[in-house]
């Protein structure tokens, strides 16, 4: 099995370079053996699966695209996250119950759940509860087209 590994060099390079944005992508399993600390303005992780505890406490924009994940896998990745304003789970097989549970955790401005099993009715319920939250897909726009 092919795996992509992220070395412990993250903290040193972040401190030296003022790392603000990080994007890691692989067609295989992504193994993150370093814990990201501090805050990032943007973090994108794309993989078949993700192992490790990579997500720092504060990320303004988080894109998790994990093709072979269960709700528990994504929950584990989000466990330490205290602050996020833009969350994308595009293409990640998360359930409606999971999405409805996590949307209340943070003051999200946008939520992207395109290409997930989450249906229009669930999105409409979320939009009714959080009218300022911008969602993708937007079932209301699709109906008016």
N, C-alpha and C positions, 0 to 999 in steps of 0.2 A: 504494500500500500504506500503510495507516495504521500509525503507530508511536507508542508512548508513550516519552518520554524522561525520564530522571532526571538532573537538573542537578547540577553540581559543588558545589552548596550543601550536600550531605550533611555533609561534615566540619565546616563551620562550625556548622550547626544541631545536630549531635550534641554538639559541644563546649559549646555554649551551653545546650542543653536537657537534657543528660544522656540522650540518646536511648538507649533500651534495647530497644524493640520496633519493628519496621518491617514493614509489609505493603503490597505493590504488586501491583495486579491490573489486567489488561487482556484484552480478547478478541483483541487483535492481538499483534504482536511488541513485546516490552519491550526497550528499548534503554537500557542503564545505562552512562552515560558517566563515572561517578565510581566510584572504588574505595572500598568500605566498609572502614574501618580500625577496629582495636580489637576489642571484643567486643559481642555482642548477646545478650540472653536469648532473643529470638525473631525470626526472619526468615521471612517468607512471600512467595514470588514465584509469581504465577499468570499464565500467558500462553500464547499459541500457541507462541512461541519466545522465547528470551532471548539478547540480544547484549551483549557486554561481559564484564567481570571483576568482578562485584559482591560476591561473598561474602567476608566478612572471615575471619580465621584462626580465630576462636572464636565459635561460635554454640551456645547450649544446645539450642535447638529450631529445626530447619530444615525448612520445608515448601516443596518445589519441585514445582509442578504445571505441567508443560510438555507441552502436548498434541502438539506436533510436534517431538519431540527424538529423537536417536539416542543410543546409549551414549556416543559421543565428545563430544557436546554436554554431557551431564551430567557427564562426566569433567572437561571443561574448567571447568565451573562449580565443581566440588568440589576442584580441584587444590590450592588454597592452604589449604583447610580443615584445621586441625590438631585441633580439638576440636569434637565434637558428641555429644549424648547422646540426642536424639530426632530421627529423620530420617523424613520423609514424602515419598515419591515418588508419591503417589496420582495415578492417571490419567496417569502419565508412561510412555511405551512403552519401558521398559528391559528388557533381556534377563536371563535367569536367570544366565548367566555373569557379567554385570556386577554383579548383586546379590550373588552369591556372592563376587566379588572385593572389593567395597567394604565388605562387612559386617565384615571383619577389620581394617579400618583404624582404627576408633575403638572405644571402650568404650561401645557403644550400649546404652541401656536399652529403647528401643522403635524399631521399624521398621514403617512403614505402606506396604505395596505393594498396597493394594486398587486394583482397576481397572487393573492392569498385566498384561502377558502372562506374568508369573511364576506358575507352577503350584503346586499343593499339594505335590507331591513335593519341589520345590526348597525351599519354606518348611519342610517337615518336616526336610530335611537341615540347614538353617540352625538350626532349633530344637534339633536333636540336638547340634550343635557348640557352640551358645551357649544353654544351658538357661535362663539368666537373662534373655535377650532376649525382650521381649514383641513379638509380631508380629501385624500385621493384614494379611491375614486370618489367622485361627487355624483351620487345617484340623482340628485335633483337636477343637475345640469344635463345628465344623460336623458332624463325623461322629457326635458323641454326642447331637446334637439330634434 
